[in-house]
Every structure is written in structure tokens, then in C-alpha cells.
Amino acid sequence: MDDLLKFLHARYEADNHAYAEVAYRFGADALLDSHLPTLDLVDMLARDYEAMDPSDARLTGLEHALRVLAQSHAEHPDYRQEWRP
């Protein structure tokens, strides 16, 4: 699961850099309909998972949710098929 979390964090960083470039080139209004809030929520879930106690009953559900969310990057060369839910 550590590798999946690193992958998600890396995608978050890359996507944020891309959005920053768009904002720089075209102005902040270009981001009004962006997926930035969704990216922030995925990163927050990944951080919650990392901080969660292994005995927490919610851990299994959160792991499944992260695997589902990671599928949006299934075409990325670093994505691993074993991460599929």
C-alpha cells in the first residue's frame, strides 16, 4: 500500500504543477471548472490513511476507496495492475 500512496501523492503533485502552469499562462479564471478540489480530497484521503491506526475498522474501506480513485491514472506508466480494487 505504501507504493500506491506514493503514486497518488506523485500524481497529486504533478497535477497541481500542471494547474499552476495553466493559471500562470491563462490566469486564475482558467481554473474555475478544474478538478483541483477533487485532487485535494484524494490527497487528503491518502494522508488520512497514512495517519490511521492499523486497528481502525475504517482502514479497509479507505484502502478500497484509494484503489478505486487511483484507477483514474491507470494509463500512467507507473500504475500497477495489482492496485486495482
N, C-alpha and C positions, 0 to 999 in steps of 0.2 A: 504493500500500500504506500510505502514511502516514495517509491518511484512515481506512482500515479500522482501523489501530491506535488512532487517536484515538477512533474509535467504540467499540471494545472497552474501552478504558480508561474512557470515559464511562459505559458500561453497568455496568462493574465498580463504579465509584464510586456510581452510582445504586442498584444492588442492595445494596451494603454499607450505604448510608444507610437503605434500607428495612428491612434486617435489624436495624440498630441501633435503629430505631424500634420494631420488634416486641419486641426484647429489653427496651427501656425500659418499654414498656407492659405486657408479659406475663411478663417475667423471662427469664433466660438459658435455662431449660429449654425454652422455646418454640422454640429454635433447634436442638434436638438432632437433628432429622431434616432440617435445612436443606441447602441447596446451597452453603453457604459454602466448604467445601473445594474444590468444583468451580470456583467463582468465582476462588478464589486460584490454582488451577492454570492457568486460562485467562489470568489476568493475568500469571502467571509466564512462560508461553509467549510472550505478546506482548512482554514485556521481554527475554526471551532472543533473540527475533527482532530486536529493535532493536539489541541489542548484538553480534549475529553479524556476522562478516566477510562481505562480499558474495561472496567466493570460496568460502565454506564450502559443501560439497556438500549439507549438510542443509537449507539455506535453502529450497529448492523444496518439500521435504516439509513443513517447518514452515509455510510460507505456505499450502499447501493445507489443513493442519490448522486454521489460524486462520480460513480462509474457511468451512470446514465448521462450526466452533464458532460463528461469527458468525451462521449461519443460524438459530440458536435465537432471534435477535432480528429475524427477517425482517419481522415485523409492526410493528416500530418505525418511526416516520415518517422517521428519519434513515438507515435501512438503504438501501443502494443495490444494485440488481439486478446490477450489474457485479461485485459481490463474491462472487457465487455461485461455487462451485468448478467 
